[in-house]
Amino acid sequence: MAAEDFELIDHTQRLKFRYRVGALLVRDGKLLMTSSPGAGYYWTLGGGIRVGEPSAQAVVREVAEEAGLQAQEVRLCALLENFDLPGHQKRPGYCSHELALYYRVDVAENLDITQPIDVGEKTLSGNHEYLEWVPLDSLGKYKGKKIFPEILAQDLPRHLAGWPQEVIHLVAGQRPLTALEQ
C-alpha cells in the first residue's frame, strides 16, 4: 500500500490542513518552475509530505518524481503558512491552512535552462505539465503568468540571490481570526 500525503480534512467544520514541500532549484539566476498550457501561473516542484516521512526526504522524492532529477544537497530555505478562506478551488466553502517547507535543492545533472521540459504528467484539466526556468527577477510576471503562491515572487528572489543562512517565515492569504483576535 502506498503511503498517503499528510492532509487533514474536517468535513463537519469545513476545514482543511495540508503539509507539503517545495523545491527551489536555481541555476544562472533562474528558478525551475512547473506550469501547464492554459494555466495562468507557475508553481514550484513539490507536493505532499507522506505520513512519517521527513520533509528533507520528501523534497528529494518529489524532485525525482516530478523532474527525474537526483537531489545532491537540500537546505531548508523558507517556511510558508498559506491560508485560504472559503472559495478554495479544490474544496469550495472550506477554510484551508497549508504549511509548506521550501528547500533549496542542488542537483548534479547538467540541465538545459533554455527550453521548457515536458514532464509527461497531466493536470486535473488534462493538460501536460512542463518545467520551465523562470528568471528570478521576473517571478510573478514572466510570460504574463503569476507565481503561486504569490508571496514567493515578492520575498524569494532577494533571499535566493545571496542565499541567507537563516530560514525565512512567510505568511500568505487571508486567515480566519482566532478567538483572541475577535
Backbone torsions as a table, in degrees:
resi	resn	phi	psi	omega
1	MET	NA	131.2	-179.5
2	ALA	-72.8	144.9	177.2
3	ALA	-68.7	148.1	-178.3
4	GLU	-99.2	145.9	172.8
5	ASP	-64.7	150.5	-178.9
6	PHE	-82.1	107.8	177.8
7	GLU	-147.4	127.2	178.0
8	LEU	-110.7	132.5	178.5
9	ILE	-130.6	126.0	175.9
10	ASP	-108.5	100.5	-176.7
11	HIS	-70.2	-26.3	-179.8
12	THR	-65.8	-48.0	-179.0
13	GLN	-97.7	0.1	177.9
14	ARG	58.8	53.6	179.8
15	LEU	-120.9	146.9	178.7
16	LYS	-138.0	136.3	174.4
17	PHE	-127.6	133.5	179.8
18	ARG	-131.6	140.4	179.3
19	TYR	-117.6	118.9	-174.1
20	ARG	-143.0	169.1	174.5
21	VAL	-121.7	155.4	173.3
22	GLY	-131.8	144.4	-179.4
23	ALA	-105.5	131.5	177.9
24	LEU	-113.3	96.2	177.3
25	LEU	-99.4	117.7	-177.3
26	VAL	-118.9	130.6	174.9
27	ARG	-139.8	130.7	174.6
28	ASP	47.6	43.9	177.2
29	GLY	75.5	16.1	179.3
30	LYS	-125.8	146.3	-179.3
31	LEU	-108.9	130.0	179.1
32	LEU	-75.5	119.2	-177.3
33	MET	-124.0	162.5	177.4
34	THR	-110.7	145.8	173.2
35	SER	-156.3	-173.8	174.6
36	SER	-153.5	156.1	178.2
37	PRO	-57.4	135.0	179.2
38	GLY	90.1	-18.7	177.3
39	ALA	-78.1	137.5	-179.4
40	GLY	-91.7	18.2	-176.7
41	TYR	-155.3	164.5	172.3
42	TYR	-109.0	155.5	174.0
43	TRP	-140.5	161.4	-178.3
44	THR	-78.4	157.8	167.5
45	LEU	-59.3	148.7	176.3
46	GLY	142.6	-174.5	-179.4
47	GLY	173.2	-165.9	-176.2
48	GLY	-67.9	144.0	174.6
49	ILE	-86.7	134.3	-179.7
50	ARG	-78.9	150.7	178.8
51	VAL	-57.3	126.6	-179.7
52	GLY	83.6	0.1	-177.8
53	GLU	-96.0	126.0	174.9
54	PRO	-62.4	144.4	-175.0
55	SER	-62.2	-37.5	179.0
56	ALA	-63.9	-36.9	176.6
57	GLN	-68.6	-36.4	179.1
58	ALA	-63.6	-40.8	-179.2
59	VAL	-69.0	-35.1	175.7
60	VAL	-62.8	-44.9	179.2
61	ARG	-62.6	-45.2	-178.1
62	GLU	-64.1	-40.1	178.4
63	VAL	-63.6	-40.3	177.8
64	ALA	-66.9	-44.9	-178.5
65	GLU	-66.5	-44.5	-171.8
66	GLU	-89.0	-26.1	-176.8
67	ALA	-124.4	-7.5	-178.5
68	GLY	68.6	25.4	-177.4
69	LEU	-111.1	147.8	178.4
70	GLN	-99.9	114.9	178.8
71	ALA	-69.0	132.0	178.4
72	GLN	-95.7	-36.2	-178.4
73	GLU	-147.3	137.7	175.3
74	VAL	-130.5	136.3	179.2
75	ARG	-135.6	128.9	178.9
76	LEU	-62.2	130.3	-174.6
77	CYS	-117.9	-41.3	-174.2
78	ALA	-150.9	148.3	173.4
79	LEU	-115.8	125.9	-179.0
80	LEU	-121.6	125.2	169.9
81	GLU	-101.3	115.8	-176.7
82	ASN	-112.7	117.9	-179.1
83	PHE	-107.0	144.8	177.2
84	ASP	-144.7	122.0	178.5
85	LEU	-82.1	177.8	-177.2
86	PRO	-46.2	140.3	-178.2
87	GLY	116.6	2.8	178.2
88	HIS	-55.6	133.0	-173.3
89	GLN	-61.8	-30.9	-178.6
90	LYS	-84.5	-29.5	-178.3
91	ARG	-137.8	80.3	-179.6
92	PRO	-56.1	137.2	177.9
93	GLY	86.9	-2.9	-178.8
94	TYR	-99.8	148.1	168.0
95	CYS	-92.2	132.7	-179.6
96	SER	-124.6	152.6	177.0
97	HIS	-137.0	118.9	179.5
98	GLU	-114.4	132.3	174.3
99	LEU	-109.5	114.6	-176.4
100	ALA	-120.0	131.4	175.8
101	LEU	-105.2	120.6	-179.4
102	TYR	-102.8	127.6	-178.6
103	TYR	-112.3	136.9	168.4
104	ARG	-76.9	126.6	-175.0
105	VAL	-121.7	131.5	173.3
106	ASP	-109.3	137.6	178.0
107	VAL	-123.9	153.0	-177.6
108	ALA	-81.6	-27.1	-174.8
109	GLU	-60.3	144.0	173.7
110	ASN	-84.6	112.2	-172.8
111	LEU	-105.3	138.0	174.0
112	ASP	-77.6	113.9	-177.6
113	ILE	-97.7	14.7	-178.5
114	THR	-100.0	-18.8	-174.7
115	GLN	-125.4	143.3	172.4
116	PRO	-63.1	152.1	-177.7
117	ILE	-118.8	119.4	176.6
118	ASP	-75.6	123.8	-177.4
119	VAL	-94.9	-2.7	174.6
120	GLY	80.1	-4.2	177.4
121	GLU	-90.6	154.2	178.2
122	LYS	-113.8	145.6	175.6
123	THR	-79.0	175.6	178.1
124	LEU	-59.9	-28.4	179.9
125	SER	-84.3	-0.9	176.9
126	GLY	92.4	-0.5	178.2
127	ASN	-80.4	148.1	176.5
128	HIS	-75.1	136.4	173.6
129	GLU	-82.0	150.0	174.7
130	TYR	-140.1	157.2	176.5
131	LEU	-102.7	140.8	179.5
132	GLU	-145.3	142.4	178.0
133	TRP	-84.4	118.2	-176.8
134	VAL	-109.3	126.8	179.3
135	PRO	-58.6	133.8	-179.4
136	LEU	-57.1	-35.0	-178.8
137	ASP	-79.4	0.5	178.2
138	SER	-119.4	10.4	-180.0
139	LEU	-57.9	133.5	178.9
140	GLY	90.3	-6.1	179.8
141	LYS	-144.8	6.3	-177.1
142	TYR	-73.9	125.9	-179.5
143	LYS	53.9	30.6	177.8
144	GLY	73.4	11.6	-179.4
145	LYS	-106.4	144.1	174.2
146	LYS	-82.2	173.9	173.0
147	ILE	-115.2	140.5	178.4
148	PHE	-116.9	131.7	-7.6
149	PRO	-73.8	148.1	-172.1
150	GLU	-60.1	-28.8	-178.7
151	ILE	-59.9	-25.7	178.2
152	LEU	-63.4	-37.3	179.7
153	ALA	-66.4	-29.8	-178.2
154	GLN	-79.8	-43.4	-168.9
155	ASP	-106.6	-23.2	-173.1
156	LEU	-74.1	-43.4	-174.2
157	PRO	-54.4	-44.1	-177.6
158	ARG	-68.6	-29.9	178.5
159	HIS	-77.8	-35.6	-179.8
160	LEU	-75.6	-31.3	-177.6
161	ALA	-60.7	-45.5	-178.5
162	GLY	-102.0	-5.8	-176.9
163	TRP	49.3	90.6	-177.9
164	PRO	-71.1	157.1	176.2
165	GLN	-80.9	-25.6	-177.8
166	GLU	-94.5	156.6	176.2
167	VAL	-85.1	133.6	178.3
168	ILE	-93.6	148.1	179.9
169	HIS	-113.9	119.2	-178.5
170	LEU	-115.7	145.6	176.1
171	VAL	-128.5	126.6	-176.8
172	ALA	-129.2	153.1	174.9
173	GLY	85.1	178.2	177.9
174	GLN	-94.2	129.1	179.0
175	ARG	-111.0	149.7	176.5
176	PRO	-68.3	147.4	177.4
177	LEU	-70.4	140.9	175.2
178	THR	-80.9	168.2	-180.0
179	ALA	-59.5	-34.7	-179.9
180	LEU	-69.7	-26.5	-177.8
181	GLU	-88.2	-16.9	-175.9
182	GLN	-79.6	NA	NA
